[in-house]
Amino acid sequence: MQPAEVATPHHAVEQGQDGMDRPRACDVKSIEVLLASRKVAQDITQEIDSFWAFHFAFVDEVALKAGWRHPTTYTSN
């Protein structure tokens, strides 16, 4: 059995006029929707990551200007 046959269930394909198996149109649309949803999720995740990177950089800058030291920089006496 070839990998493509394992990955594609029989009910998800239909045979074309040339005898080749092709994904059904409804399954292709479902795949397109899933890929679009995944792209949106990746974009949202990237925006959240950018927000937090900016937030922490801003907080660090304000803390430095105020003379605060990060707790990990303290030394024990």
Sequence and secondary structure as in RCSB ss.txt:
>XXXX:A:sequence
MQPAEVATPHHAVEQGQDGMDRPRACDVKSIEVLLASRKVAQDITQEIDSFWAFHFAFVDEVALKAGWRHPTTYT
SN
>XXXX:A:secstr
  HHHHHS GGGEEE TTS EEE HHHHHHHHHHHHHHHHHHHHHHHHHHHHHHHHHHHHHHHHHTT   GGG  
  
